[in-house]
């Protein structure tokens, strides 16, 4: 008898489970189907289902309070983001100012170097012009010396030229006219005339 009652109890439990599952299928499947059909209809009709859901949820007290709290938190977050962005921009501006100062320093150094180079160039040009003028004066003075020796009597010019070093003597003699040179060499000793003539020949070659 005991075994029979236990088997009857198990059968009742199984029947209850089956009935609950059947009720679940009967309610859940049609409900899901209805929701899907409604979403399709609203979408075709041009209704924004998401926005509508938000509007409806806003009317529910506890959801509305949550949304208000969220909206209250948004300004604080936006202000924090704006503050961070402002700080980032200030840092970028500061970095750019440092770069500009660095570039200005480079430009200033370069300008000073250019100004120095220009001044040195002008100084060198001035010295070169002075040297050219000096060379011109020296050449003119040398021409005047040659003219003086050419106008002197060969008998007086020869002893003076012999007393010079050979380089200066050859320079003066090589600048004289051939006729004047011959007369001056005639007034020298044979050894002096030979030595200077040899140097004149070496210079011309």
C-alpha positions as YAML, in Angstrom:
chain: A
units: angstrom
residues:
- id: 1
  name: UNK
  ca: [0.00, 0.00, 0.00]
- id: 2
  name: UNK
  ca: [2.81, 2.35, 0.86]
- id: 3
  name: UNK
  ca: [4.49, 1.84, -2.51]
- id: 4
  name: UNK
  ca: [1.23, 2.51, -4.32]
- id: 5
  name: UNK
  ca: [0.69, 5.84, -2.53]
- id: 6
  name: UNK
  ca: [4.26, 6.97, -3.28]
- id: 7
  name: UNK
  ca: [3.80, 6.23, -6.99]
- id: 8
  name: UNK
  ca: [0.55, 8.21, -7.02]
- id: 9
  name: UNK
  ca: [2.36, 11.21, -5.47]
- id: 10
  name: UNK
  ca: [5.07, 11.17, -8.10]
- id: 11
  name: UNK
  ca: [2.51, 11.06, -10.87]
- id: 12
  name: UNK
  ca: [0.74, 14.11, -9.42]
- id: 13
  name: UNK
  ca: [4.03, 16.07, -9.27]
- id: 14
  name: UNK
  ca: [4.85, 15.26, -12.86]
- id: 15
  name: UNK
  ca: [1.34, 16.30, -13.98]
- id: 16
  name: UNK
  ca: [1.75, 19.63, -12.14]
- id: 17
  name: UNK
  ca: [5.12, 20.28, -13.86]
- id: 18
  name: UNK
  ca: [3.59, 19.47, -17.29]
- id: 19
  name: UNK
  ca: [0.62, 21.77, -16.62]
- id: 20
  name: UNK
  ca: [2.95, 24.64, -15.61]
- id: 21
  name: UNK
  ca: [5.09, 24.18, -18.73]
- id: 22
  name: UNK
  ca: [1.96, 24.14, -20.90]
- id: 23
  name: UNK
  ca: [0.73, 27.35, -19.27]
- id: 24
  name: UNK
  ca: [4.20, 28.89, -19.90]
- id: 25
  name: UNK
  ca: [4.07, 27.96, -23.57]
- id: 26
  name: UNK
  ca: [0.49, 29.22, -23.91]
- id: 27
  name: UNK
  ca: [1.32, 32.64, -22.38]
- id: 28
  name: UNK
  ca: [4.99, 33.33, -23.29]
- id: 29
  name: UNK
  ca: [4.98, 32.39, -27.01]
- id: 30
  name: UNK
  ca: [1.84, 34.41, -27.97]
- id: 31
  name: UNK
  ca: [3.12, 37.35, -25.88]
- id: 32
  name: UNK
  ca: [6.50, 37.35, -27.69]
- id: 33
  name: UNK
  ca: [4.75, 37.03, -31.03]
- id: 34
  name: UNK
  ca: [2.48, 39.96, -30.17]
- id: 35
  name: UNK
  ca: [5.47, 42.14, -29.15]
- id: 36
  name: UNK
  ca: [7.34, 41.33, -32.38]
- id: 37
  name: UNK
  ca: [4.24, 42.11, -34.49]
- id: 38
  name: UNK
  ca: [3.76, 45.38, -32.60]
- id: 39
  name: UNK
  ca: [7.39, 46.41, -33.19]
- id: 40
  name: UNK
  ca: [7.04, 45.67, -36.90]
- id: 41
  name: UNK
  ca: [3.78, 47.66, -37.12]
- id: 42
  name: UNK
  ca: [5.26, 50.65, -35.25]
- id: 43
  name: UNK
  ca: [8.40, 50.59, -37.41]
- id: 44
  name: UNK
  ca: [6.36, 50.49, -40.63]
- id: 45
  name: UNK
  ca: [4.19, 53.31, -39.31]
- id: 46
  name: UNK
  ca: [7.31, 55.44, -38.73]
- id: 47
  name: UNK
  ca: [7.13, 55.45, -34.95]
- id: 48
  name: UNK
  ca: [10.47, 55.53, -33.12]
- id: 49
  name: UNK
  ca: [10.00, 52.66, -30.70]
- id: 50
  name: UNK
  ca: [13.09, 53.51, -28.64]
- id: 51
  name: UNK
  ca: [11.98, 57.12, -28.07]
- id: 52
  name: UNK
  ca: [8.48, 56.00, -27.18]
- id: 53
  name: UNK
  ca: [9.89, 53.54, -24.67]
- id: 54
  name: UNK
  ca: [11.92, 56.32, -23.10]
- id: 55
  name: UNK
  ca: [8.86, 58.57, -22.85]
- id: 56
  name: UNK
  ca: [6.81, 55.81, -21.24]
- id: 57
  name: UNK
  ca: [9.58, 54.89, -18.83]
- id: 58
  name: UNK
  ca: [9.90, 58.56, -17.85]
- id: 59
  name: UNK
  ca: [6.30, 58.47, -16.61]
- id: 60
  name: UNK
  ca: [7.06, 55.57, -14.24]
- id: 61
  name: UNK
  ca: [7.97, 57.11, -10.84]
- id: 62
  name: UNK
  ca: [11.11, 55.18, -9.89]
- id: 63
  name: UNK
  ca: [12.48, 55.25, -13.47]
- id: 64
  name: UNK
  ca: [11.72, 58.96, -13.72]
- id: 65
  name: UNK
  ca: [13.66, 59.65, -10.55]
- id: 66
  name: UNK
  ca: [16.60, 57.64, -11.89]
- id: 67
  name: UNK
  ca: [16.55, 59.64, -15.11]
- id: 68
  name: UNK
  ca: [16.44, 62.92, -13.17]
- id: 69
  name: UNK
  ca: [19.41, 61.83, -11.12]
- id: 70
  name: UNK
  ca: [21.22, 60.92, -14.31]
- id: 71
  name: UNK
  ca: [20.37, 64.29, -15.85]
- id: 72
  name: UNK
  ca: [21.60, 66.02, -12.70]
- id: 73
  name: UNK
  ca: [24.89, 64.19, -13.04]
- id: 74
  name: UNK
  ca: [25.33, 65.16, -16.69]
- id: 75
  name: UNK
  ca: [26.17, 68.87, -16.11]
- id: 76
  name: UNK
  ca: [28.85, 67.88, -13.60]
- id: 77
  name: UNK
  ca: [30.37, 65.40, -16.05]
- id: 78
  name: UNK
  ca: [30.17, 67.92, -18.90]
- id: 79
  name: UNK
  ca: [31.80, 70.56, -16.71]
- id: 80
  name: UNK
  ca: [34.57, 68.14, -15.77]
- id: 81
  name: UNK
  ca: [35.16, 67.26, -19.45]
- id: 82
  name: UNK
  ca: [35.20, 70.96, -20.39]
- id: 83
  name: UNK
  ca: [37.69, 71.67, -17.59]
- id: 84
  name: UNK
  ca: [39.98, 68.86, -18.75]
- id: 85
  name: UNK
  ca: [39.76, 70.04, -22.35]
- id: 86
  name: UNK
  ca: [40.51, 73.63, -21.27]
- id: 87
  name: UNK
  ca: [43.55, 72.46, -19.30]
- id: 88
  name: UNK
  ca: [44.76, 70.45, -22.30]
- id: 89
  name: UNK
  ca: [44.39, 73.46, -24.60]
- id: 90
  name: UNK
  ca: [46.24, 75.69, -22.10]
- id: 91
  name: UNK
  ca: [49.12, 73.19, -22.02]
- id: 92
  name: UNK
  ca: [49.23, 73.10, -25.82]
- id: 93
  name: UNK
  ca: [49.29, 76.90, -25.98]
- id: 94
  name: UNK
  ca: [52.11, 77.00, -23.40]
- id: 95
  name: UNK
  ca: [54.11, 74.46, -25.44]
- id: 96
  name: UNK
  ca: [53.57, 76.47, -28.63]
- id: 97
  name: UNK
  ca: [54.72, 79.65, -26.87]
- id: 98
  name: UNK
  ca: [57.91, 77.86, -25.78]
- id: 99
  name: UNK
  ca: [58.51, 76.70, -29.38]
- id: 100
  name: UNK
  ca: [57.97, 80.26, -30.64]
- id: 101
  name: UNK
  ca: [60.44, 81.64, -28.07]
- id: 102
  name: UNK
  ca: [62.98, 79.00, -29.12]
- id: 103
  name: UNK
  ca: [62.54, 79.85, -32.80]
- id: 104
  name: UNK
  ca: [62.79, 83.58, -32.05]
- id: 105
  name: UNK
  ca: [66.07, 82.89, -30.22]
- id: 106
  name: UNK
  ca: [67.39, 80.96, -33.23]
- id: 107
  name: UNK
  ca: [66.33, 83.77, -35.58]
- id: 108
  name: UNK
  ca: [67.94, 86.39, -33.31]
- id: 109
  name: UNK
  ca: [71.20, 84.41, -33.22]
- id: 110
  name: UNK
  ca: [71.13, 83.99, -36.99]
- id: 111
  name: UNK
  ca: [70.46, 87.71, -37.52]
- id: 112
  name: UNK
  ca: [73.41, 88.57, -35.28]
- id: 113
  name: UNK
  ca: [75.63, 86.15, -37.20]
- id: 114
  name: UNK
  ca: [74.51, 87.68, -40.51]
- id: 115
  name: UNK
  ca: [75.14, 91.22, -39.22]
- id: 116
  name: UNK
  ca: [78.60, 90.17, -38.02]
- id: 117
  name: UNK
  ca: [79.41, 88.56, -41.38]
- id: 118
  name: UNK
  ca: [78.25, 91.69, -43.24]
- id: 119
  name: UNK
  ca: [80.42, 93.90, -41.00]
- id: 120
  name: UNK
  ca: [83.44, 91.61, -41.54]
- id: 121
  name: UNK
  ca: [82.84, 91.67, -45.29]
- id: 122
  name: UNK
  ca: [82.72, 95.47, -45.28]
- id: 123
  name: UNK
  ca: [85.93, 95.59, -43.23]
- id: 124
  name: UNK
  ca: [87.70, 93.23, -45.65]
- id: 125
  name: UNK
  ca: [86.45, 95.26, -48.60]
- id: 126
  name: UNK
  ca: [87.79, 98.43, -47.00]
- id: 127
  name: UNK
  ca: [91.18, 96.81, -46.36]
- id: 128
  name: UNK
  ca: [91.30, 95.47, -49.92]
- id: 129
  name: UNK
  ca: [90.52, 98.92, -51.34]
- id: 130
  name: UNK
  ca: [93.22, 100.43, -49.15]
- id: 131
  name: UNK
  ca: [95.71, 97.81, -50.32]
- id: 132
  name: UNK
  ca: [94.82, 98.45, -53.94]
- id: 133
  name: UNK
  ca: [95.29, 102.16, -53.40]
- id: 134
  name: UNK
  ca: [98.60, 101.43, -51.67]
- id: 135
  name: UNK
  ca: [99.71, 99.23, -54.56]
- id: 136
  name: UNK
  ca: [98.77, 101.92, -57.01]
- id: 137
  name: UNK
  ca: [100.74, 104.44, -54.99]
- id: 138
  name: UNK
  ca: [103.70, 102.04, -54.80]
- id: 139
  name: UNK
  ca: [103.60, 101.44, -58.52]
- id: 140
  name: UNK
  ca: [103.44, 105.13, -59.17]
- id: 141
  name: UNK
  ca: [106.31, 105.74, -56.74]
- id: 142
  name: UNK
  ca: [108.35, 102.99, -58.44]
- id: 143
  name: UNK
  ca: [107.70, 104.53, -61.84]
- id: 144
  name: UNK
  ca: [108.86, 107.85, -60.50]
- id: 145
  name: UNK
  ca: [112.07, 106.17, -59.18]
- id: 146
  name: UNK
  ca: [112.74, 104.56, -62.57]
- id: 147
  name: UNK
  ca: [112.18, 107.88, -64.30]
- id: 148
  name: UNK
  ca: [114.64, 109.52, -61.89]
- id: 149
  name: UNK
  ca: [117.35, 106.91, -62.63]
- id: 150
  name: UNK
  ca: [116.72, 107.21, -66.34]
- id: 151
  name: UNK
  ca: [117.17, 110.96, -66.20]
- id: 152
  name: UNK
  ca: [120.37, 110.64, -64.16]
- id: 153
  name: UNK
  ca: [123.70, 110.38, -65.88]
- id: 154
  name: UNK
  ca: [124.68, 106.68, -66.24]
- id: 155
  name: UNK
  ca: [127.99, 107.46, -64.50]
- id: 156
  name: UNK
  ca: [126.08, 108.57, -61.33]
- id: 157
  name: UNK
  ca: [123.31, 105.96, -61.52]
- id: 158
  name: UNK
  ca: [125.63, 102.94, -61.85]
- id: 159
  name: UNK
  ca: [127.39, 103.30, -58.43]
- id: 160
  name: UNK
  ca: [124.05, 103.76, -56.64]
- id: 161
  name: UNK
  ca: [122.51, 100.66, -58.23]
- id: 162
  name: UNK
  ca: [125.60, 98.56, -57.39]
- id: 163
  name: UNK
  ca: [125.17, 99.43, -53.69]
- id: 164
  name: UNK
  ca: [121.63, 97.99, -53.69]
- id: 165
  name: UNK
  ca: [120.87, 94.32, -53.10]
- id: 166
  name: UNK
  ca: [120.69, 92.34, -56.33]
- id: 167
  name: UNK
  ca: [116.87, 91.95, -56.18]
- id: 168
  name: UNK
  ca: [116.21, 95.72, -56.05]
- id: 169
  name: UNK
  ca: [118.93, 96.44, -58.56]
- id: 170
  name: UNK
  ca: [117.49, 93.91, -61.05]
- id: 171
  name: UNK
  ca: [113.98, 95.32, -60.55]
- id: 172
  name: UNK
  ca: [115.18, 98.84, -61.41]
- id: 173
  name: UNK
  ca: [117.38, 97.76, -64.31]
- id: 174
  name: UNK
  ca: [114.61, 95.56, -65.83]
- id: 175
  name: UNK
  ca: [112.29, 98.57, -65.88]
- id: 176
  name: UNK
  ca: [114.73, 100.84, -67.76]
- id: 177
  name: UNK
  ca: [114.69, 101.32, -71.47]
- id: 178
  name: UNK
  ca: [117.22, 99.19, -73.34]
- id: 179
  name: UNK
  ca: [119.40, 102.15, -74.34]
- id: 180
  name: UNK
  ca: [119.54, 103.54, -70.80]
- id: 181
  name: UNK
  ca: [120.25, 100.06, -69.36]
- id: 182
  name: UNK
  ca: [123.22, 99.56, -71.69]
- id: 183
  name: UNK
  ca: [124.75, 102.90, -70.71]
- id: 184
  name: UNK
  ca: [124.38, 102.16, -66.97]
- id: 185
  name: UNK
  ca: [125.95, 98.68, -67.30]
- id: 186
  name: UNK
  ca: [128.92, 100.24, -69.18]
- id: 187
  name: UNK
  ca: [129.69, 102.32, -66.07]
- id: 188
  name: UNK
  ca: [129.95, 99.22, -63.86]
- id: 189
  name: UNK
  ca: [132.87, 96.89, -63.34]
- id: 190
  name: UNK
  ca: [132.95, 93.79, -65.51]
- id: 191
  name: UNK
  ca: [132.09, 91.53, -62.55]
- id: 192
  name: UNK
  ca: [129.09, 93.64, -61.42]
- id: 193
  name: UNK
  ca: [127.78, 94.05, -64.96]
- id: 194
  name: UNK
  ca: [128.09, 90.29, -65.61]
- id: 195
  name: UNK
  ca: [126.38, 89.35, -62.35]
- id: 196
  name: UNK
  ca: [123.43, 91.70, -62.86]
- id: 197
  name: UNK
  ca: [123.10, 90.81, -66.54]
- id: 198
  name: UNK
  ca: [122.85, 87.13, -65.61]
- id: 199
  name: UNK
  ca: [120.12, 87.88, -63.08]
- id: 200
  name: UNK
  ca: [118.24, 89.98, -65.64]
- id: 201
  name: UNK
  ca: [118.37, 87.05, -68.04]
- id: 202
  name: UNK
  ca: [117.13, 84.60, -65.40]
- id: 203
  name: UNK
  ca: [114.26, 86.96, -64.51]
- id: 204
  name: UNK
  ca: [113.15, 87.37, -68.11]
- id: 205
  name: UNK
  ca: [113.25, 83.61, -68.69]
...
